[in-house]
Amino acid sequence: MMIALIKTLLLFFSTLFPIVDPLAGGPIFLALTRRYTPGQRKALSRRIAINSFFLLVGSYLVGTHIIAFLGISLPAVQVGGGLIVISTGWTMLKRRDSDKSREAGTNVQTEDAFREAFYPLTLPLTVGPGSISVAITLGANAVHGFNFIAITAAIIGSVVIAVTIFLCYGFADRLAQIIGATATNVIMRLSSFLLFCIGVQIVWNGINGLLASRSMPH
């Protein structure tokens, strides 16, 4: 039983962690939260980590049933989420350094910061359509009735991913101080461009899935 649990846990973590990729998400999170204080960013990263945990576990356990009930296909989820990612990446690319400096001096209440915790910082920037679709697929393949091993592995794996999200996001400002302002700006610009490209790829994958479903014989 323990061996089966470890195998299922490794499958869950190794499949989802590269897609969530909190290491690459740290600079993006920092760019979008410039107007917040370090304490607010740390509290916000904690909230995002908690949201991500429930989103991953929920997608794994009941995602298939929800989209089936609503009549939504996974490719449609990818197209919709990808468009949001494209929009966010484009907005970050157009943002000027002067805009960032003005935002950094803005006094924002913690409650106002939490309004962005789920959307867009958790969904789709941290746990996006790619992560959700993979979690739903893993759940559809592993969960039949009450599979204790699969459910336990999904919960443990989601906890580990959530902890890495908190660490990468919560200490993103310290990393930026270490590498310097110029390098941070370069990384943020590259991250914005990559985010835009990721959104395009997600949309393309969704479109291909939709086209493939139309060509399948009924």
C-alpha positions in Angstrom: 0.0 0.0 0.0 2.8 2.4 0.9 4.6 1.7 -2.4 1.4 2.3 -4.4 0.9 5.6 -2.5 4.4 6.8 -3.2 4.1 5.9 -6.9 0.8 7.7 -7.2 2.2 10.7 -5.3 5.3 10.9 -7.5 3.1 10.7 -10.6 0.8 13.5 -9.4 3.7 15.8 -8.3 6.0 15.2 -11.3 3.2 15.8 -13.7 1.7 18.9 -12.2 4.7 20.7 -10.6 6.3 21.6 -13.9 3.0 23.0 -15.3 2.3 25.1 -12.2 6.0 26.0 -12.1 6.0 28.4 -9.1 9.7 29.2 -9.7 8.9 30.9 -13.0 5.7 32.4 -11.5 7.6 34.3 -8.8 8.7 37.2 -11.0 5.3 37.4 -12.6 3.7 37.5 -9.1 6.2 40.3 -8.1 5.4 42.3 -11.2 1.7 42.2 -10.6 2.0 43.1 -6.9 4.4 46.0 -7.0 2.0 48.3 -5.2 1.8 46.0 -2.2 4.1 46.0 0.9 6.3 42.9 1.5 3.9 41.9 4.3 0.9 42.1 2.1 2.7 40.1 -0.6 3.5 37.4 1.9 -0.1 37.2 3.1 -1.3 37.2 -0.5 1.1 34.4 -1.4 -0.3 32.4 1.5 -3.8 32.9 0.3 -2.8 32.0 -3.3 -1.2 28.8 -2.0 -4.3 27.8 -0.1 -6.5 28.6 -3.2 -4.2 26.6 -5.4 -4.4 23.6 -3.0 -8.2 23.5 -3.1 -8.3 24.1 -6.9 -5.9 21.2 -7.6 -7.6 18.8 -5.2 -11.1 19.8 -6.5 -10.1 19.5 -10.1 -8.6 16.0 -9.4 -11.5 14.7 -7.5 -14.6 16.3 -9.0 -13.4 18.2 -12.1 -14.6 15.6 -14.5 -18.1 15.5 -13.1 -18.4 19.3 -13.0 -17.5 19.9 -16.6 -19.6 17.0 -17.7 -22.6 18.4 -15.8 -22.1 21.8 -17.4 -21.5 20.4 -20.8 -18.0 22.0 -21.1 -15.1 20.2 -22.8 -11.5 20.4 -21.7 -10.5 22.2 -24.9 -13.0 24.9 -24.2 -11.5 25.4 -20.8 -8.1 25.7 -22.4 -9.2 28.3 -24.9 -11.0 30.4 -22.3 -8.2 30.3 -19.8 -5.5 30.8 -22.5 -7.2 34.0 -23.6 -7.1 35.3 -20.0 -3.4 34.4 -19.8 -2.7 36.2 -23.1 -4.5 39.3 -21.9 -2.5 39.4 -18.6 0.8 38.8 -20.4 0.1 41.6 -22.9 -0.9 44.0 -20.1 2.4 43.3 -18.3 4.4 43.8 -21.5 2.9 47.2 -22.0 3.4 48.3 -18.5 6.1 50.9 -18.1 8.7 51.2 -15.3 7.2 54.6 -14.3 3.8 52.9 -13.8 5.5 50.3 -11.6 7.2 52.9 -9.5 3.9 54.8 -9.0 2.2 51.6 -8.0 4.9 50.7 -5.5 4.2 53.9 -3.6 0.4 53.3 -3.5 -1.1 52.5 -0.1 -3.3 49.5 -0.6 -5.3 47.8 2.1 -4.7 44.1 2.7 -8.4 43.4 2.1 -8.1 45.0 -1.3 -5.1 42.9 -2.1 -7.0 39.7 -1.2 -9.6 40.6 -3.9 -7.0 39.6 -6.5 -5.9 36.4 -4.7 -8.2 34.1 -6.6 -8.5 35.9 -9.9 -6.2 36.5 -11.6 -3.3 35.5 -9.2 -4.5 31.9 -8.5 -6.6 31.3 -11.6 -5.3 31.4 -14.3 -1.7 32.6 -13.4 -0.8 30.0 -10.9 -3.2 27.1 -11.5 -4.2 27.7 -15.0 -6.2 25.8 -17.6 -3.2 23.5 -18.3 -2.9 22.5 -14.7 -6.6 22.1 -14.3 -7.0 20.0 -17.4 -4.1 17.7 -16.3 -5.4 17.4 -12.8 -8.9 16.5 -14.2 -7.3 13.9 -16.5 -5.3 12.4 -13.7 -8.4 12.2 -11.6 -10.4 10.6 -14.3 -7.8 7.9 -14.8 -7.2 7.2 -11.1 -10.4 7.9 -9.1 -13.1 5.2 -9.4 -15.5 5.3 -6.5 -13.5 5.9 -3.3 -9.8 5.3 -4.1 -8.1 6.0 -0.8 -4.6 5.8 -2.2 -5.3 8.1 -5.1 -7.1 10.7 -3.0 -4.4 10.7 -0.3 -1.7 11.1 -2.9 -3.5 14.0 -4.5 -3.9 15.7 -1.2 -0.3 15.3 -0.2 1.0 16.3 -3.6 -1.2 19.4 -3.6 0.1 20.4 -0.2 3.7 20.1 -1.4 2.9 22.2 -4.5 1.1 24.8 -2.4 4.1 25.1 0.0 6.4 25.7 -3.0 4.0 28.4 -4.3 4.1 30.1 -0.9 7.9 30.0 -0.8 8.5 31.2 -4.3 5.9 34.0 -4.2 6.4 35.0 -0.6 10.1 35.5 -1.0 10.1 36.8 -4.6 10.9 40.3 -3.4 14.0 39.1 -1.5 15.2 37.3 -4.6 14.7 40.5 -6.6 16.9 42.4 -4.1 19.6 39.8 -4.4 19.8 39.8 -8.2 19.4 43.6 -8.6 16.9 46.0 -10.2 18.3 45.6 -13.8 18.3 41.9 -13.8 14.8 41.9 -12.1 13.4 44.1 -14.8 14.9 41.8 -17.5 13.4 38.7 -15.9 10.0 40.4 -15.5 10.0 41.4 -19.2 11.0 37.9 -20.3 8.4 36.4 -17.9 5.7 38.6 -19.3 6.6 37.6 -22.9 6.7 33.9 -21.9 3.4 34.3 -20.2 1.9 35.7 -23.4 3.4 32.8 -25.4 2.1 30.3 -22.9 -1.4 31.7 -23.3 -1.1 31.4 -27.1 0.1 27.8 -26.7 -2.8 27.0 -24.4 -5.3 28.5 -26.8 -3.8 26.6 -29.7 -4.0 23.3 -27.8 -7.6 24.0 -27.0 -8.4 24.8 -30.6 -6.7 21.6 -31.8 -8.7 19.7 -29.2 -12.0 21.3 -30.4 -11.1 20.6 -34.1 -10.2 17.0 -33.3 -13.5 16.5 -31.4 -15.4 17.7 -34.5 -13.5 15.4 -36.8 -14.2 12.3 -34.6 -16.9 10.0 -35.9 -20.2 10.1 -33.9 
